[in-house]
Amino acid sequence: MNLSLTDPFVLAQDYPESTTGSLRSGHACALRFNRKGDLLAAGRIDGVVVIFDVETQGVARKLKGHTKQIQSLSWSRDGRYLLTSSQDWKCNLWDLVDGTIVRSVRFEEPVYIAELHPWNHLMFVVSLFEEQPLLVDATEPEPIKYNLTSAPKRTQDEAVTEKQAAQDAKQTTTVSLFSESGDHIIAGTNKGWLNIIEVFTRMTIYSTKICTGVVIFLRLTNSGRDLVVNAQDRVIRTIQMPNLSADPDTIDIEVEHKFQDVVNRLSWNHVAFSSTGEYVTASTYNNHDIYIWERNHGSLVKILEGPKEEHGVVEWHPHRPLIAACGLESGRIHIWSIVPQQRWSALAPDFVEVEENVEYIEHEDEFDIHPQEEIHKRRLDLEDEVVDVLTVEPVKGLEEEGGFRMPVQLDLQDSEGEEEFVQLGRGEMRRKSPTA
C-alpha cells in the first residue's frame, strides 16, 4: 500500500538525497547488508554483532562470540549464515536460525578481512596482517587452512632478478574476495598488485600492477561483473572484470574509471557500489562528506552532507537508493535515503489532487436517493467476498525462491543507550561505571 502512494518519479531516482535517520546499538565500526536487503549487520568495538531489521530499524538479534573489535562481516548467499572476523584473531560463522556459532577458526596473526564463498558457506578466504592469505575449508568440524601466495605472477617476457624475486616474496595480501562464480580469488597486495588465484589449484594465474601504494579494499557488484578498488594513492578505480575461466593468457584487466578529489586530495576510508553498479560511493578521511560518482561519464553527481563527523565503513543497500555509514566518533549508523512525497490519488482512480480550492460541479445522478432495500442488498453482496489477510505476497526482485527469513527473537534485551557510554577521545568510548 505504501508503495502505491509513492510518486513513481521518486522511485526511479538511483541515489539518495539527504540524511533520513540513524541507528544505534553500541559503537558500530563495521557494516554489511545481506543480499536480500532486509537485514543490516553491524559489528561493534566490543566484539558484539548486532542485526538490524532494515524496515523497522529495530534490533533483530545480537551475536556475542568475539572479545575485541569486529573487522569485517560477510553474508552467505541465502542470508542464513554470517561470517565475522575480529581483532581477537578469530573468525566465527554464525547460523541465524538460532544465533549459534557453526564454526570458530583461530589464526596465528590478526585478521584484516574475511570473505565467504558465494555458493559454499563453509569456505572462506582470509587476509592476515603481515602474513600470506589463507583459504579455509570448514566443511569438517576441524577446519583445513590452505596457504595462498601473495607474490605476483610475472610474464615470461619479464626477466626476474634475484632482488625482484626477494621483494615479491615479501609482499603480503591486504584484501581478498571470491569472484561471482567462486572459482577464483581476487587479491590485492601491499605493493599495489592485483592477483587472480584459481581456487581449485590455489595458483596465481594472472597478476597486474594497478597502483603504487597499498590496495586497501576491493568490492564486486552484485552481478560480479565490476570491481571497485580503493588504494593508498587516494584514487578509486573501477574495473570491468573479464571472464576469469578463460585461458589465463587471454585475461586482461584494465582500469575503466579513476575517481579522486583533485582539489583537496582527499583519502578514502571505504568504497561501495550502488545496487545496480552504476554509481560508486566513498567515505572520506578527516572529512564528514560522502561522495557519489556515476560510472557512465565518470563524473561526481552528489556530495552527501550529514552529521559533522568522519565516517568509516559505507554501504549501499542492494535494492534501494539507501546508504548507511558508521560514524567514527559516535559509533552511530547514519542513513541517507529519499524522502518520498505521497500520492494519495493512487488510492482512488477518480480522486484528483488540487493546488487550491475549486468550485465542484456535481454529476446529474451523483446524489440520487436509492431505495433502502437496494443499498442493503449491495452491502450483503460485498460481505460475501472473502478477503485474504494472511498470504504474504513476495515483492518482485527482493524475494528469492527458498530464501531464508530470520526467526523473530522476542526475548531480546534492549540495546545499549547512548547515556551508558562516555567518550574518552577521538573514536574511543568506555562504558559508564554504575557509580558514576
C-alpha positions in Angstrom: 0.0 0.0 0.0 2.8 2.4 0.9 4.5 1.6 -2.4 1.4 2.7 -4.3 1.3 6.0 -2.5 4.9 6.9 -3.6 5.5 9.0 -6.7 6.9 6.8 -9.4 9.4 9.5 -10.4 10.9 9.4 -6.9 11.2 5.6 -7.1 13.1 5.9 -10.3 15.8 8.0 -8.6 19.0 6.0 -8.3 20.9 7.7 -5.4 19.9 9.2 -2.0 19.5 12.9 -1.5 19.6 13.6 2.3 20.0 12.1 5.7 16.8 10.4 6.9 17.8 8.9 10.3 20.3 6.9 12.3 20.6 3.6 14.1 22.3 3.0 17.4 23.3 -0.1 19.4 26.7 0.4 21.0 29.7 1.7 19.0 29.5 0.3 15.4 32.6 0.0 13.3 31.7 -2.4 10.5 28.5 -2.8 8.4 27.1 -5.1 5.7 23.7 -5.6 4.2 22.5 -9.1 3.3 21.8 -9.9 -0.3 18.0 -9.5 0.1 18.4 -6.1 1.8 16.1 -6.8 4.8 18.9 -7.1 7.4 21.9 -5.0 8.2 24.7 -6.5 10.3 26.7 -4.1 12.4 30.0 -5.1 14.2 30.9 -3.2 17.3 34.1 -2.3 19.0 33.3 -4.6 22.0 33.0 -7.6 19.7 29.2 -7.9 19.6 27.4 -8.1 16.2 24.0 -6.5 16.0 21.5 -7.5 13.3 19.1 -4.6 12.4 15.8 -5.1 10.6 16.0 -2.5 7.8 12.3 -1.9 7.5 11.5 -1.3 11.2 15.1 -0.1 12.0 14.9 -2.2 15.2 17.4 -4.6 16.7 16.5 -8.1 15.5 19.3 -10.1 17.1 22.7 -9.8 18.9 25.6 -12.2 18.4 28.1 -12.4 21.2 31.2 -14.5 20.5 34.1 -12.1 20.0 36.1 -10.3 22.7 37.6 -7.4 20.5 36.6 -5.1 17.7 34.9 -6.6 14.6 37.0 -6.2 11.5 34.7 -7.5 8.7 31.3 -9.1 8.0 30.3 -11.4 5.2 26.8 -12.9 4.5 26.1 -16.2 2.8 24.0 -16.0 -0.4 20.8 -17.1 1.2 21.2 -14.8 4.2 21.2 -17.6 6.8 24.9 -17.6 7.7 27.1 -14.6 8.7 30.9 -14.7 8.8 32.6 -12.3 11.3 36.3 -11.5 11.7 37.7 -9.8 14.8 40.8 -8.3 16.3 40.8 -11.3 18.7 42.4 -13.2 15.8 39.2 -15.3 15.3 36.6 -15.8 12.6 33.2 -17.0 13.6 30.5 -18.5 11.3 27.0 -17.9 12.7 23.7 -19.7 11.9 21.0 -17.0 12.2 18.2 -19.6 12.7 19.2 -19.8 16.4 22.2 -17.4 16.6 24.7 -20.2 17.3 28.4 -20.4 16.1 28.7 -23.2 13.5 32.5 -22.9 13.1 35.1 -20.8 15.0 38.6 -20.6 13.5 41.6 -19.1 15.3 44.6 -17.8 13.3 48.2 -17.1 14.3 48.0 -13.4 13.2 45.5 -10.6 13.3 42.8 -10.8 10.6 42.4 -7.9 8.1 39.3 -9.1 6.3 37.4 -12.4 5.7 35.0 -13.1 2.9 32.6 -16.1 2.4 32.5 -18.2 -0.8 29.4 -17.1 -2.8 28.0 -20.6 -3.1 29.5 -22.5 -0.2 29.1 -21.0 3.3 31.6 -23.4 4.8 34.5 -22.0 2.7 36.1 -18.5 3.1 39.3 -16.6 2.3 41.2 -14.6 5.0 43.7 -11.8 4.6 46.1 -11.7 7.5 48.4 -9.0 9.0 51.9 -9.3 7.5 51.3 -12.9 6.6 50.2 -14.8 3.5 46.4 -15.2 2.9 44.6 -18.4 3.8 41.8 -20.4 2.1 39.8 -22.0 4.9 37.6 -25.1 4.2 35.3 -25.5 7.3 33.3 -28.5 5.9 34.6 -30.7 8.7 34.4 -29.7 12.4 38.2 -29.2 12.3 38.7 -26.6 9.5 41.5 -27.0 6.9 43.7 -24.0 6.1 45.4 -23.8 2.7 48.2 -21.3 2.2 47.9 -18.9 -0.8 50.7 -16.8 -2.3 50.9 -13.0 -2.4 53.7 -12.9 -5.0 52.6 -11.7 -8.4 52.8 -13.9 -11.5 55.4 -12.4 -13.8 55.1 -12.9 -17.6 57.6 -15.0 -19.4 58.9 -11.8 -21.2 60.0 -10.3 -17.8 63.4 -11.2 -16.6 63.0 -11.5 -12.9 66.2 -10.6 -10.9 67.0 -12.1 -7.5 66.3 -8.7 -5.9 62.9 -8.5 -7.5 62.1 -12.1 -6.5 63.0 -11.4 -2.9 60.8 -8.3 -3.0 57.9 -10.3 -4.4 58.3 -12.9 -1.6 57.9 -10.1 1.0 54.6 -9.0 -0.4 51.5 -9.5 1.7 47.8 -9.6 0.7 45.8 -6.8 2.4 42.3 -7.7 1.0 40.9 -10.7 -0.9 37.5 -11.9 -2.1 35.9 -14.5 -4.3 34.7 -14.0 -7.9 31.0 -14.3 -8.6 31.4 -18.0 -9.7 33.5 -18.8 -6.6 36.2 -20.4 -8.9 38.7 -17.6 -8.4 40.0 -15.4 -5.6 40.8 -11.7 -6.4 43.5 -10.4 -4.0 45.1 -7.0 -3.6 48.7 -6.7 -2.1 50.6 -4.1 -0.1 52.6 -3.2 -3.3 49.7 -2.4 -5.5 49.3 -5.7 -7.3 46.0 -7.4 -8.2 46.4 -11.2 -8.2 43.8 -13.7 -9.6 44.2 -17.0 -7.8 42.4 -20.2 -9.0 40.6 -21.8 -6.1 41.0 -25.4 -7.3 44.8 -25.3 -7.8 45.5 -22.4 -5.4 47.9 -21.0 -8.0 48.1 -17.4 -9.3 47.0 -17.4 -12.9 47.2 -13.6 -13.6 48.7 -10.5 -12.0 48.7 -6.8 -12.8 50.0 -3.8 -11.0 47.2 -1.2 -10.7 48.7 1.3 -8.3 51.9 2.2 -6.4 50.6 2.0 -2.8 48.7 -0.4 -0.7 45.4 -1.9 -2.0 43.1 -1.1 0.9 39.7 -2.5 -0.2 38.0 -4.5 -3.0 34.3 -4.9 -3.7 32.4 -6.6 -6.5 28.9 -5.6 -7.8 26.0 -7.9 -7.1 26.4 -9.3 -10.6 30.2 -9.8 -10.2 31.0 -8.1 -13.5 32.6 -5.0 -12.0 35.2 -4.4 -9.3 36.0 -1.2 -7.3 39.5 -0.7 -5.8 40.4 1.7 -3.0 44.1 2.3 -2.8 46.5 4.3 -0.7 47.3 6.7 -3.6 43.9 8.4 -3.0 42.5 7.2 -6.3 39.4 4.9 -6.5 39.4 2.7 -9.6 36.6 0.7 -11.3 37.4 -2.3 -13.4 35.2 -4.4 -15.7 36.0 -8.0 -14.8 36.9 -10.3 -17.8 35.9 -14.0 -18.0 38.4 -15.5 -15.5 37.5 -19.0 -16.5 39.0 -18.4 -20.0 42.6 -19.1 -20.9 44.8 -17.2 -18.4 46.9 -15.8 -21.3 43.8 -14.0 -22.7 42.8 -12.4 -19.3 43.4 -8.6 -19.4 42.4 -6.3 -16.6 42.2 -2.6 -17.4 41.1 0.3 -15.3 37.8 1.8 -16.5 37.5 4.9 -14.4 39.6 6.8 -11.8 37.8 8.8 -9.2 39.6 11.3 -7.0 39.4 14.7 -5.4 41.9 16.6 -7.4 41.4 19.9 -5.4 41.5 18.7 -1.8 43.5 15.4 -2.4 41.2 13.5 0.0 41.9 10.0 1.0 39.0 7.5 1.1 38.1 5.3 4.1 35.8 2.9 2.4 34.0 2.4 -1.0 30.9 0.7 -2.3 28.9 0.1 -5.4 25.2 1.1 -5.8 22.6 -1.7 -6.2 22.8 -1.6 -10.0 26.6 -0.9 -10.1 26.0 2.4 -11.9 27.3 4.5 -9.0 30.3 4.4 -6.7 30.2 5.9 -3.2 33.0 6.6 -0.8 33.5 8.0 2.7 36.3 10.5 3.2 39.3 10.6 5.6 39.3 13.5 8.1 36.1 14.8 6.4 32.3 14.2 7.0 31.2 14.2 3.4 30.1 11.1 1.4 30.9 11.3 -2.3 28.8 9.7 -5.1 30.1 9.3 -8.7 28.3 7.8 -11.7 30.2 5.5 -14.0 28.8 6.2 -17.4 30.7 9.5 -17.7 32.9 9.1 -14.6 31.6 12.3 -13.0 30.8 13.4 -9.5 27.0 13.6 -9.1 26.4 14.2 -5.4 28.2 15.1 -2.1 26.0 13.9 0.8 26.2 16.1 3.8 25.2 14.8 7.2 26.4 14.7 10.8 29.6 16.6 11.3 31.8 13.5 12.0 34.1 11.4 9.9 32.6 8.2 8.6 34.3 4.8 8.3 32.5 1.9 6.6 29.9 3.0 4.0 27.4 0.5 2.5 24.8 0.9 -0.3 21.5 -1.1 0.1 21.3 -3.9 -2.5 18.0 -2.8 -4.0 17.2 0.7 -2.9 18.8 4.2 -3.1 19.8 4.0 0.6 23.3 4.5 2.1 24.4 3.5 5.6 27.7 4.7 7.1 29.0 4.4 10.7 30.5 7.5 12.4 34.0 7.0 13.8 33.5 9.2 16.9 29.9 8.4 17.9 29.6 4.9 16.6 26.1 5.8 15.2 24.9 4.3 11.9 23.8 7.3 9.8 21.3 6.6 6.9 20.9 8.7 3.7 17.8 8.0 1.6 15.0 9.6 -0.4 12.0 11.2 1.4 9.1 10.2 -0.9 6.1 12.6 -1.4 3.0 10.5 -1.0 0.5 10.4 -3.9 -3.0 10.0 -2.3 -4.7 9.8 -5.7 -3.3 6.3 -6.0 -6.0 5.0 -3.6 -8.9 6.2 -5.8 -8.6 6.5 -9.6 -11.2 9.3 -9.7 -9.5 11.3 -6.9 -7.8 14.4 -8.1 -5.3 16.4 -6.0 -5.7 20.2 -6.4 -3.4 23.0 -5.6 -6.1 25.4 -4.5 -9.9 25.4 -3.8 -12.0 24.9 -7.0 -15.8 25.0 -7.5 -17.2 21.5 -7.6 -19.8 20.7 -10.3 -21.8 17.6 -9.4 -23.0 14.9 -11.9 -26.7 14.6 -12.6 -27.1 11.2 -10.8 -24.4 11.7 -8.2 -26.6 12.3 -5.2 -29.7 10.3 -6.2 -31.5 8.6 -3.3 -31.6 4.8 -3.8 -34.2 2.5 -2.1 -33.0 1.2 1.3 -33.5 -2.5 0.1 -31.1 -2.0 -2.8 -28.4 -0.5 -0.5 -28.9 -3.3 2.0 -28.5 -5.9 -0.8 -25.3 -4.3 -2.1 -23.8 -4.5 1.4 -24.7 -8.2 1.8 -23.1 -8.9 -1.6 -19.9 -7.2 -0.5 -19.8 -9.2 2.7 -19.8 -12.5 0.8 -16.4 -11.7 -0.7 -13.6 -13.5 1.2 -10.7 -11.1 2.0 -7.3 -12.9 2.3 -5.3 -11.1 5.1 -2.8 -14.0 5.7 -1.0 -14.5 2.5 2.3 -12.6 2.2 2.9 -11.8 -1.5 6.6 -11.7 -2.5 8.0 -8.4 -3.6 9.4 -8.6 -7.1 13.2 -8.6 -7.1 13.6 -9.0 -3.3 12.3 -12.5 -2.6 14.3 -15.4 -3.9 13.0 -19.0 -4.2 13.6 -20.8 -1.0 15.0 -17.7 0.6 15.9 -17.6 4.3 13.9 -15.4 6.7 15.4 -14.9 10.1 13.1 -16.0 13.0 11.9 -13.2 15.2 13.5 -13.2 18.7 11.0 -11.8 21.2 13.1 -12.0 24.4 15.8 -9.7 23.0 17.4 -7.4 25.6 17.1 -3.7 24.9 20.1 -2.1 23.1 22.5 0.0 25.0 21.6 3.6 25.2 24.0 6.4 24.4 24.0 7.5 28.0 25.7 4.3 29.0 28.9 5.3 27.2 31.4 8.0 27.9 33.6 9.4 25.1 37.3 9.5 26.0 38.7 10.9 22.8 38.5 10.5 19.0 36.8 7.2 18.4 37.4 6.0 21.9 34.5 5.0 24.2 34.1 3.3 27.5 31.1 2.1 29.4 30.0 4.3 32.2 30.6 2.8 35.7 27.4 2.1 37.8 28.5 4.5 40.5 29.1 7.4 38.0 
